[in-house]
Amino acid sequence: MLSIAHSRFALSIQVLFLLVNGVGIGFSIVYNASTPDLYENNAHHKMGWVATWVMVAQVVMGVLFRYSGQSKQDLTQEQERAPFLPISVEAMAQHQQEQAQLNDFQWHRDSGQGTERASSSLNSLCASPVDEHREEEYDEFLKSETKSEEKRSLGRFDSVQRILRNSKLNRYMSRRVPSLLSRRPLSILKVAYNVVERLILILGFATMATGGVTYSGIMRGDAVLNGLAHFIKGGIFFWYGLLVLGRWMGSFADLGWAWNIKPSHTHLDQWQSCMPTSEFVESFLIFLYGSTNVFLEHLAAWGDRWTAQDLEHVSISIMFFGGGLCGMLIESKKIRGLLNTSIQTISDQRATKLEDARDVEAPRSYTFSMNPLPALIVFLTGLMMSSHHQDLMVSTMVHKQWGMLLVGASFARLATYIIFYLSPPTSVYPSRPPSELICAFCLISGGLIFMASNKDIVAAMAHNDLNAMFVFTVTMGFTSFLMAWEIIVLAIKGWASRYEKRLSQTHRHSRGLSGATVTES
């Protein structure tokens, strides 16, 4: 989150993470060398290295951005500072060099130097203050300006660069990086960096999930298909819940996804203005899931006869397919405009009187998208899976648990729509309906229990005499702490963004005051 907030502390935290991760990799190498491979060809080993190298690439790109941006920032500040000086930068440098050769004083103008008519320093001093009092004030200003510039330069460096500031590596990077990277490669790297810093969360989640699978030794052979199905589908609901909680806290408010009014197009970038509603995105993901899963539901029993359970799964996928498509059509402004054709025709034929104009005003509910189709799909999925027959009683109970949690999430979303139907949002600030907290909790916990309902984990529970309540209680506690952690992380992101903005404003204000002071002198 510090990286997304463009915080100066992001690179330091990333380097610290790499150091800690490197220690962990060292221990794992020693462990693998001294023990037999108990889970051959496991996915966690490969994904762990992928995640490590992605983090290394992210840190390298961060270093390149920092050095190239630092050089450009110094150059910009030097160009901004030069016009405010009463003498030119070149003349000042030449004057200082001549003064150093004649006496031991750096800024003492009574040495008699430069009295010749053709002296360049005399010409450069013509624009300087003439009386002794103004000269002393000007000397004090230059010293204070130099000190403040040094403080600002130190402030621009983060802790990593402070450590390396006087090293040969820092001087080499400061000299070579700006000349190696032009504007176009930097823009390409920036896009890649933005993609990595968002997708690395999902990569880390997948790495941790495969680590648990490898440690427990489950999902071997043909069981991997059943395990993957539950982990992928449960993981979708899990991340859906995290996004719902993020929307409640104000994430994506600039897109109008935080239960708020979308800001004006004049305050947004072009891509932000073109983004659809969150309900359209939810409907599209449901449509994508259903359209692809229709052909994958019988994959675990490929070549065998179709069972009633297989047909149930395919029917659920078709429901996702059609429900997502219906939700996208509802969110289409073009479709809704066509559905209003009959009443618009009547309105065009009527006389334009005052009472008629009031009749054709759009209702308040038109200002905000309220599409119940995604919540309805989640509700039906939970209802069907809570009644889904399984071979073991513990498996049936676990399926009923996450099915009812999905039902609870859909009811919470329905309560949100009732609230906003009665009182649509009127501000760009997040509304934070309390029902969305319940929705997020049910989705996160339901997704985790969904992941734990695969055949190998259920068989392990039955073997160790663990009932379904064990999984339920552990998941509830973990979900509570996870939601608290997400709130803390996003609060840190908000603090970091405000901190950087405050420093930027202070820096611009101090430069403005410095320029005004020199101009007056």
Backbone torsions as a table, in degrees:
resi	resn	phi	psi	omega
1	MET	NA	-32.0	175.6
2	LEU	-63.4	-34.7	178.6
3	SER	-68.8	-41.7	178.7
4	ILE	-64.9	-33.6	178.7
5	ALA	-80.1	0.5	-178.8
6	HIS	57.1	41.4	-179.3
7	SER	-79.6	148.2	177.5
8	ARG	-71.3	-14.7	179.3
9	PHE	-89.1	-5.8	-174.5
10	ALA	-63.2	-45.5	-176.8
11	LEU	-64.7	-37.8	178.9
12	SER	-64.3	-43.8	179.4
13	ILE	-65.6	-38.6	179.2
14	GLN	-65.3	-41.5	177.4
15	VAL	-64.8	-40.7	177.7
16	LEU	-62.5	-40.8	177.3
17	PHE	-62.4	-42.1	178.9
18	LEU	-61.9	-37.8	178.4
19	LEU	-65.0	-46.1	178.5
20	VAL	-64.2	-42.4	178.2
21	ASN	-63.7	-36.4	177.7
22	GLY	-64.0	-38.3	176.3
23	VAL	-63.3	-42.9	177.8
24	GLY	-62.5	-40.6	178.0
25	ILE	-64.1	-38.2	177.7
26	GLY	-61.5	-44.5	177.5
27	PHE	-63.9	-39.6	-179.2
28	SER	-67.0	-36.3	177.8
29	ILE	-64.3	-43.2	178.5
30	VAL	-63.2	-41.9	-179.7
31	TYR	-64.9	-44.5	-179.4
32	ASN	-65.0	-31.6	-179.3
33	ALA	-74.5	-23.4	-175.3
34	SER	-103.9	-2.6	-178.6
35	THR	-131.6	154.5	176.9
36	PRO	-72.0	158.5	178.9
37	ASP	-79.0	105.7	-176.3
38	LEU	-84.6	-12.9	178.9
39	TYR	-140.2	84.8	-175.6
40	GLU	-67.4	142.5	176.6
41	ASN	57.2	39.9	179.1
42	ASN	-78.1	153.7	-176.5
43	ALA	-77.8	-24.5	-176.5
44	HIS	-64.4	-37.1	-179.2
45	HIS	-61.1	-45.1	-179.2
46	LYS	-70.7	-43.9	-178.2
47	MET	-67.1	-31.8	176.7
48	GLY	-62.2	-43.2	177.9
49	TRP	-68.9	-36.9	177.2
50	VAL	-61.6	-46.5	179.4
51	ALA	-62.6	-38.9	179.6
52	THR	-64.2	-46.8	-178.6
53	TRP	-70.4	-30.1	174.7
54	VAL	-65.3	-40.8	177.2
55	MET	-65.3	-39.5	177.0
56	VAL	-62.0	-44.2	178.3
57	ALA	-62.0	-38.4	179.1
58	GLN	-64.8	-41.3	178.7
59	VAL	-66.5	-41.6	178.9
60	VAL	-61.3	-44.3	177.7
61	MET	-64.2	-36.8	177.4
62	GLY	-63.8	-39.6	177.0
63	VAL	-65.1	-42.4	179.2
64	LEU	-63.0	-43.1	178.1
65	PHE	-63.1	-40.0	-176.3
66	ARG	-66.3	-44.2	-177.8
67	TYR	-73.4	-41.5	179.1
68	SER	-67.8	-41.0	177.8
69	GLY	-67.2	-34.7	179.2
70	GLN	-65.4	-42.6	-179.5
71	SER	-64.2	-43.9	-180.0
72	LYS	-66.3	-35.4	179.9
73	GLN	-67.8	-41.7	177.3
74	ASP	-61.9	-42.3	-179.4
75	LEU	-64.5	-41.9	179.0
76	THR	-63.8	-42.0	-179.7
77	GLN	-67.8	-35.7	177.7
78	GLU	-66.2	-38.7	178.4
79	GLN	-70.0	-34.6	178.3
80	GLU	-71.6	-32.3	-175.2
81	ARG	-79.5	-31.3	-174.7
82	ALA	-60.5	-45.3	-177.5
83	PRO	-65.6	-21.0	-178.5
84	PHE	-83.2	-13.8	-180.0
85	LEU	-76.5	143.9	-179.9
86	PRO	-71.5	-14.5	174.3
87	ILE	-129.3	161.4	-177.6
88	SER	-73.3	157.6	179.2
89	VAL	-65.5	-40.2	179.3
90	GLU	-64.5	-43.1	179.9
91	ALA	-65.5	-37.0	178.0
92	MET	-63.7	-44.1	179.5
93	ALA	-62.1	-41.7	179.8
94	GLN	-67.2	-38.6	-179.8
95	HIS	-65.5	-42.2	179.3
96	GLN	-64.1	-37.7	179.3
97	GLN	-66.9	-42.0	179.7
98	GLU	-68.2	-38.8	179.0
99	GLN	-65.1	-38.9	-179.6
100	ALA	-65.3	-30.3	179.4
101	GLN	-76.0	-27.7	-175.7
102	LEU	-89.4	-36.9	-178.4
103	ASN	-147.5	178.9	-177.5
104	ASP	-90.7	-0.8	-179.1
105	PHE	-93.3	137.9	-177.7
106	GLN	-82.2	-40.6	-178.6
107	TRP	-135.2	74.9	177.5
108	HIS	-129.8	111.7	-169.2
109	ARG	-93.7	5.5	178.9
110	ASP	-96.6	15.9	-177.3
111	SER	-78.1	-11.9	-178.8
112	GLY	86.5	-0.9	-180.0
113	GLN	-69.9	141.7	174.3
114	GLY	84.3	22.0	179.5
115	THR	-83.9	-13.3	178.0
116	GLU	-67.8	150.1	-176.3
117	ARG	-62.5	-35.7	-174.7
118	ALA	-91.8	6.0	-177.3
119	SER	-67.3	134.6	179.0
120	SER	-71.3	-30.5	179.5
121	SER	-69.9	-32.0	176.3
122	LEU	-64.1	-42.3	178.3
123	ASN	-64.3	-36.4	-178.9
124	SER	-73.0	-26.8	-178.7
125	LEU	-85.8	-6.8	-179.3
126	CYS	-61.4	-30.0	-179.2
127	ALA	-89.2	-3.1	-178.7
128	SER	-84.7	167.9	179.8
129	PRO	-62.3	147.3	-173.1
130	VAL	-100.0	-31.4	-178.7
131	ASP	-89.0	157.7	-172.5
132	GLU	-65.2	-37.7	-179.1
133	HIS	-63.8	-42.3	178.9
134	ARG	-67.9	-33.0	178.2
135	GLU	-64.6	-42.6	179.6
136	GLU	-64.7	-41.9	177.7
137	GLU	-61.6	-40.4	-179.4
138	TYR	-66.9	-38.8	177.6
139	ASP	-63.9	-41.9	178.1
140	GLU	-64.0	-37.5	179.2
141	PHE	-65.5	-41.5	179.8
142	LEU	-63.0	-39.6	179.5
143	LYS	-66.1	-45.2	178.9
144	SER	-65.3	-36.3	178.0
145	GLU	-64.6	-39.1	178.6
146	THR	-65.4	-43.3	179.9
147	LYS	-65.0	-43.6	-179.9
148	SER	-66.0	-34.1	177.5
149	GLU	-66.8	-37.1	177.8
150	GLU	-66.1	-40.6	178.0
151	LYS	-63.1	-40.7	179.3
152	ARG	-67.2	-35.5	178.3
153	SER	-66.0	-40.1	176.9
154	LEU	-65.6	-37.4	-179.7
155	GLY	-65.9	-29.2	-178.8
156	ARG	-73.8	-24.3	177.9
157	PHE	-81.3	139.3	171.2
158	ASP	-85.8	-177.0	-173.2
159	SER	-63.2	-34.0	178.8
160	VAL	-65.1	-43.0	-178.9
161	GLN	-72.0	-27.7	175.8
162	ARG	-64.2	-39.8	179.6
163	ILE	-65.1	-39.2	-175.4
164	LEU	-96.0	8.5	-170.1
165	ARG	-60.8	-41.3	-176.8
166	ASN	-97.7	10.7	-178.5
167	SER	-87.6	163.3	177.9
168	LYS	-66.9	-34.7	179.6
169	LEU	-62.6	-42.2	-179.9
170	ASN	-64.5	-43.2	178.7
171	ARG	-65.1	-37.6	179.8
172	TYR	-67.7	-44.6	179.8
173	MET	-64.8	-41.0	179.8
174	SER	-64.1	-29.3	-177.8
175	ARG	-88.3	-35.1	-171.7
176	ARG	-95.0	-37.7	-173.0
177	VAL	-61.6	-46.8	-179.1
178	PRO	-59.9	-30.9	-179.8
179	SER	-81.9	-19.8	-178.9
180	LEU	-82.1	-33.2	-173.9
181	LEU	-111.1	120.6	175.7
182	SER	-91.7	-174.8	-175.4
183	ARG	-65.7	-40.7	-176.0
184	ARG	-68.1	-48.9	176.1
185	PRO	-60.4	-35.1	178.3
186	LEU	-64.7	-40.1	179.2
187	SER	-66.8	-38.1	177.7
188	ILE	-65.8	-44.3	178.0
189	LEU	-63.1	-34.4	-179.9
190	LYS	-66.1	-40.7	177.0
191	VAL	-62.9	-45.1	178.6
192	ALA	-62.4	-38.3	179.4
193	TYR	-64.8	-42.7	179.3
194	ASN	-65.0	-37.2	178.0
195	VAL	-67.6	-43.6	-177.3
196	VAL	-64.2	-44.9	-174.6
197	GLU	-67.7	-12.8	176.1
198	ARG	-100.9	-39.6	-179.7
199	LEU	-78.1	-15.9	-177.8
200	ILE	-67.5	-22.6	176.0
201	LEU	-65.7	-45.5	178.8
202	ILE	-67.0	-38.3	177.8
203	LEU	-63.3	-41.2	177.2
204	GLY	-64.5	-39.1	177.1
205	PHE	-62.5	-45.4	179.6
206	ALA	-64.7	-37.2	179.1
207	THR	-65.9	-42.5	177.9
208	MET	-66.4	-38.5	179.4
209	ALA	-65.0	-45.8	177.6
210	THR	-67.2	-28.4	175.1
211	GLY	-64.8	-41.4	176.0
212	GLY	-64.5	-38.4	178.1
213	VAL	-64.3	-44.3	-179.3
214	THR	-66.2	-41.2	-179.1
215	TYR	-64.7	-39.4	-178.6
216	SER	-84.4	-16.8	176.8
217	GLY	76.0	27.0	-177.9
218	ILE	-97.8	178.1	176.9
219	MET	59.6	52.2	176.7
220	ARG	-99.4	147.8	175.4
221	GLY	64.7	-133.4	-178.0
222	ASP	-70.0	-18.5	-179.4
223	ALA	-68.2	-12.8	-178.2
224	VAL	-66.6	-30.2	-179.3
225	LEU	-68.2	-44.5	177.4
226	ASN	-65.0	-40.3	178.5
227	GLY	-66.0	-41.6	177.8
228	LEU	-63.1	-42.0	-179.1
229	ALA	-59.7	-46.1	-179.3
230	HIS	-70.4	-38.3	-179.2
231	PHE	-69.1	-40.6	-178.9
232	ILE	-70.0	-48.7	-178.2
233	LYS	-67.4	-43.0	176.6
234	GLY	-65.3	-37.4	177.4
235	GLY	-64.1	-32.2	177.3
236	ILE	-64.2	-46.8	178.3
237	PHE	-66.0	-35.1	178.6
238	PHE	-61.6	-48.9	179.7
239	TRP	-72.0	-29.2	173.9
240	TYR	-60.7	-42.6	177.3
241	GLY	-64.8	-39.3	177.0
242	LEU	-63.4	-39.5	177.7
243	LEU	-67.6	-37.8	177.3
244	VAL	-62.3	-42.5	177.0
245	LEU	-65.3	-39.2	176.6
246	GLY	-62.8	-40.7	176.7
247	ARG	-62.9	-39.0	178.2
248	TRP	-62.2	-37.1	-178.3
249	MET	-78.1	-13.5	178.2
250	GLY	117.8	2.3	176.2
251	SER	-65.2	144.8	-179.3
252	PHE	63.8	24.6	177.6
253	ALA	-65.5	-28.8	178.2
254	ASP	-68.4	-16.9	176.7
255	LEU	-97.6	-2.0	-176.6
256	GLY	78.9	21.6	-177.0
257	TRP	-96.8	-2.9	-174.7
258	ALA	-99.7	36.8	-178.3
259	TRP	56.6	47.9	-179.3
260	ASN	-140.2	174.6	173.9
261	ILE	-82.4	135.6	179.6
262	LYS	-66.0	131.3	-179.8
263	PRO	-59.0	163.8	-179.0
264	SER	-62.6	151.8	-178.7
265	HIS	-62.6	-25.3	-179.7
266	THR	-69.5	-19.3	-179.5
267	HIS	-100.6	4.5	-175.7
268	LEU	-120.5	158.3	171.2
269	ASP	-74.3	168.5	-176.5
270	GLN	-64.6	-40.8	-179.1
271	TRP	-68.3	-31.7	178.0
272	GLN	-69.9	-36.0	179.1
273	SER	-66.9	-29.6	-177.0
274	CYS	-88.6	-4.4	-177.7
275	MET	-69.8	137.1	178.5
276	PRO	-76.5	-177.8	178.9
277	THR	-74.1	162.1	178.7
278	SER	-64.9	-33.5	178.4
279	GLU	-65.3	-34.9	176.3
280	PHE	-65.7	-41.9	179.1
281	VAL	-64.0	-43.1	177.5
282	GLU	-60.7	-44.2	179.9
283	SER	-64.9	-37.8	179.3
284	PHE	-65.7	-41.6	178.6
285	LEU	-65.1	-38.3	176.0
286	ILE	-63.8	-42.8	177.9
287	PHE	-62.8	-43.5	-179.8
288	LEU	-64.7	-41.7	178.7
289	TYR	-62.4	-46.1	-178.4
290	GLY	-67.8	-40.5	-176.9
291	SER	-67.7	-29.2	179.8
292	THR	-89.4	-33.8	-175.7
293	ASN	-76.0	-16.2	177.1
294	VAL	-57.3	-34.5	-175.2
295	PHE	-95.7	0.2	-175.9
296	LEU	-114.6	-7.1	-174.2
297	GLU	-67.9	-27.5	-178.8
298	HIS	-100.3	13.1	-174.5
299	LEU	-67.2	-35.7	-178.5
300	ALA	-66.9	-25.0	180.0
301	ALA	-120.3	43.3	-176.6
302	TRP	-63.5	127.8	-178.8
303	GLY	93.9	-16.6	178.0
304	ASP	-90.3	172.9	-179.7
305	ARG	-73.3	154.3	179.3
306	TRP	-79.0	137.5	177.8
307	THR	-108.2	170.1	177.9
308	ALA	-62.3	-33.3	179.3
309	GLN	-67.5	-37.7	176.4
310	ASP	-62.7	-42.8	179.4
311	LEU	-65.7	-34.3	175.6
312	GLU	-61.8	-44.9	-179.1
313	HIS	-64.6	-41.6	178.9
314	VAL	-65.6	-38.2	178.6
315	SER	-63.2	-37.6	176.7
316	ILE	-64.1	-40.0	178.5
317	SER	-65.0	-39.6	177.6
318	ILE	-64.9	-37.1	176.1
319	MET	-61.6	-42.6	176.5
320	PHE	-62.9	-41.2	-179.7
321	PHE	-59.5	-55.8	-177.3
322	GLY	-70.6	-39.7	179.6
323	GLY	-64.6	-40.6	176.8
324	GLY	-65.1	-40.7	177.9
325	LEU	-63.8	-42.4	178.3
326	CYS	-63.2	-41.4	178.3
327	GLY	-63.0	-39.2	178.3
328	MET	-67.1	-37.6	178.0
329	LEU	-65.3	-38.3	178.8
330	ILE	-64.3	-36.0	-178.1
331	GLU	-78.7	-9.6	-178.8
332	SER	-75.7	121.2	177.4
333	LYS	-64.3	-33.7	178.5
334	LYS	-64.2	-44.8	179.4
335	ILE	-63.7	-44.2	-179.4
336	ARG	-66.0	-33.1	175.4
337	GLY	-66.3	-39.7	177.3
338	LEU	-66.7	-33.3	178.4
339	LEU	-69.3	-20.9	178.3
340	ASN	-92.6	11.8	-173.9
341	THR	-61.3	-43.5	-175.5
342	SER	-63.1	-45.1	-178.5
343	ILE	-74.1	-31.0	176.4
344	GLN	-67.6	-35.5	177.4
345	THR	-64.0	-42.5	177.8
346	ILE	-65.2	-40.2	-179.2
347	SER	-65.6	-36.6	179.2
348	ASP	-68.4	-28.9	-178.1
349	GLN	-82.0	-19.2	-178.2
350	ARG	-80.7	158.7	177.8
351	ALA	-70.7	147.8	-177.3
352	THR	-86.7	72.0	175.2
353	LYS	-92.9	169.0	-177.9
354	LEU	-63.5	-44.2	-179.3
355	GLU	-68.9	-29.9	176.8
356	ASP	-68.6	-39.0	179.4
357	ALA	-62.6	-35.4	177.8
358	ARG	-70.9	-31.1	-179.4
359	ASP	-66.9	-33.7	-174.1
360	VAL	-94.8	9.0	175.4
361	GLU	-68.2	140.8	179.4
362	ALA	-68.6	139.9	178.7
363	PRO	-66.2	161.0	-177.9
364	ARG	-63.3	-29.8	-178.6
365	SER	-66.3	-16.1	179.2
366	TYR	-71.4	-19.0	-177.3
367	THR	-77.9	-8.0	-175.0
368	PHE	-143.1	138.9	-177.4
369	SER	-82.2	124.7	175.9
370	MET	-130.0	92.2	-175.3
371	ASN	-113.1	108.5	-176.0
372	PRO	-81.9	-2.8	-175.0
373	LEU	-62.7	-46.5	177.5
374	PRO	-58.1	-42.2	178.5
375	ALA	-66.1	-35.8	178.9
376	LEU	-65.5	-40.8	178.6
377	ILE	-63.6	-43.4	178.3
378	VAL	-63.2	-40.7	179.8
379	PHE	-62.0	-48.4	-179.1
380	LEU	-66.1	-36.1	177.6
381	THR	-62.4	-47.5	179.2
382	GLY	-64.1	-38.7	-179.4
383	LEU	-65.3	-41.5	-179.0
384	MET	-71.3	-41.5	-177.1
385	MET	-74.3	-24.2	176.3
386	SER	-70.4	-19.2	177.6
387	SER	-107.8	12.2	-176.1
388	HIS	-75.5	119.5	-177.8
389	HIS	-73.0	138.3	177.9
390	GLN	-127.7	163.9	-178.5
391	ASP	-69.2	-35.3	-179.3
392	LEU	-107.3	144.9	179.2
393	MET	-64.1	-38.8	-179.6
394	VAL	-64.2	-34.7	177.5
395	SER	-68.0	-40.3	177.6
396	THR	-62.3	-40.6	179.9
397	MET	-67.4	-40.2	178.9
398	VAL	-64.7	-43.0	177.4
399	HIS	-63.1	-37.0	178.9
400	LYS	-66.4	-34.7	-179.5
401	GLN	-63.3	-53.3	-177.0
402	TRP	-74.1	-24.4	174.7
403	GLY	-65.6	-43.7	179.1
404	MET	-70.3	-30.3	175.7
405	LEU	-65.8	-38.9	175.7
406	LEU	-65.9	-36.5	175.6
407	VAL	-62.5	-42.6	177.6
408	GLY	-62.6	-37.5	177.6
409	ALA	-63.9	-40.1	179.9
410	SER	-68.4	-37.0	176.5
411	PHE	-66.1	-37.7	177.4
412	ALA	-64.5	-40.6	177.1
413	ARG	-65.7	-37.6	176.6
414	LEU	-61.7	-39.3	176.8
415	ALA	-63.6	-37.1	177.4
416	THR	-62.0	-43.0	-179.4
417	TYR	-68.4	-34.0	177.0
418	ILE	-64.9	-41.6	179.2
419	ILE	-60.4	-46.7	-175.6
420	PHE	-80.8	-18.4	172.5
421	TYR	-70.8	-39.0	177.5
422	LEU	-74.1	-34.9	-178.3
423	SER	-143.5	87.3	-179.2
424	PRO	-62.6	152.3	179.5
425	PRO	-66.0	146.9	-178.0
426	THR	-125.7	7.2	-175.8
427	SER	-132.5	158.7	175.8
428	VAL	-79.2	-11.1	178.4
429	TYR	-78.9	148.9	-179.2
430	PRO	-60.8	136.3	-179.9
431	SER	-79.6	-29.3	178.8
432	ARG	53.5	63.9	175.9
433	PRO	-66.8	134.8	-177.1
434	PRO	-64.1	-26.4	-179.9
435	SER	-64.0	-25.8	180.0
436	GLU	-71.7	-25.7	173.6
437	LEU	-64.4	-41.2	176.6
438	ILE	-66.0	-40.7	177.9
439	CYS	-60.4	-45.1	-179.9
440	ALA	-64.0	-43.7	-179.9
441	PHE	-60.7	-45.9	-179.0
442	CYS	-65.0	-38.7	-179.5
443	LEU	-69.2	-43.4	-179.3
444	ILE	-64.0	-51.1	-179.0
445	SER	-67.4	-38.8	177.3
446	GLY	-63.2	-39.0	177.6
447	GLY	-65.0	-40.1	179.3
448	LEU	-65.7	-43.0	178.4
449	ILE	-67.8	-33.9	175.1
450	PHE	-58.8	-44.5	178.8
451	MET	-62.9	-34.7	-177.8
452	ALA	-82.6	0.6	-176.4
453	SER	-95.1	13.3	177.8
454	ASN	-73.9	165.6	-170.1
455	LYS	-62.6	-40.1	-176.4
456	ASP	-68.0	-42.1	179.7
457	ILE	-68.5	-40.0	178.3
458	VAL	-64.6	-40.3	177.8
459	ALA	-64.5	-37.6	177.5
460	ALA	-66.8	-37.0	176.6
461	MET	-63.8	-44.2	179.4
462	ALA	-65.5	-37.1	-179.3
463	HIS	-66.9	-34.1	-177.9
464	ASN	-98.6	14.1	177.4
465	ASP	57.4	43.9	176.2
466	LEU	-104.1	129.3	179.3
467	ASN	-89.3	175.2	-175.9
468	ALA	-66.6	-24.4	-178.2
469	MET	-67.7	-25.8	178.3
470	PHE	-62.4	-48.5	179.1
471	VAL	-64.0	-39.9	-177.0
472	PHE	-63.6	-49.0	-177.2
473	THR	-67.3	-41.1	178.4
474	VAL	-63.1	-41.4	-179.4
475	THR	-66.2	-39.0	179.8
476	MET	-62.6	-44.1	178.4
477	GLY	-64.9	-42.7	179.8
478	PHE	-65.1	-39.6	179.5
479	THR	-62.7	-41.2	-179.7
480	SER	-60.8	-47.2	180.0
481	PHE	-68.9	-33.7	179.2
482	LEU	-66.3	-40.8	177.6
483	MET	-64.9	-40.3	176.6
484	ALA	-62.7	-39.2	179.4
485	TRP	-65.6	-40.5	178.9
486	GLU	-64.2	-39.4	178.0
487	ILE	-63.5	-41.4	179.2
488	ILE	-64.5	-43.0	-177.7
489	VAL	-63.7	-44.7	179.6
490	LEU	-70.0	-29.9	174.6
491	ALA	-67.0	-38.7	175.9
492	ILE	-63.4	-39.0	177.1
493	LYS	-61.4	-43.8	177.9
494	GLY	-63.1	-40.5	177.7
495	TRP	-63.3	-43.5	-178.8
496	ALA	-63.7	-40.4	178.8
497	SER	-64.0	-43.0	178.9
498	ARG	-67.1	-37.2	179.5
499	TYR	-63.5	-45.7	179.2
500	GLU	-65.9	-38.4	179.4
501	LYS	-66.2	-40.1	179.5
502	ARG	-65.7	-41.1	177.8
503	LEU	-65.1	-39.1	179.1
504	SER	-64.4	-43.2	178.6
505	GLN	-65.8	-40.1	177.8
506	THR	-63.6	-39.1	179.8
507	HIS	-65.8	-44.2	178.9
508	ARG	-66.1	-37.8	-179.8
509	HIS	-66.0	-41.5	179.7
510	SER	-67.2	-35.6	177.2
511	ARG	-67.9	-36.5	177.9
512	GLY	-66.2	-41.2	178.2
513	LEU	-66.4	-38.5	178.9
514	SER	-63.8	-42.8	179.6
515	GLY	-64.4	-41.0	-179.9
516	ALA	-66.9	-37.8	-179.8
517	THR	-65.6	-43.4	-179.6
518	VAL	-67.8	-37.6	179.7
519	THR	-63.8	-40.9	178.3
520	GLU	-65.7	-36.7	179.5
521	SER	-71.3	NA	NA
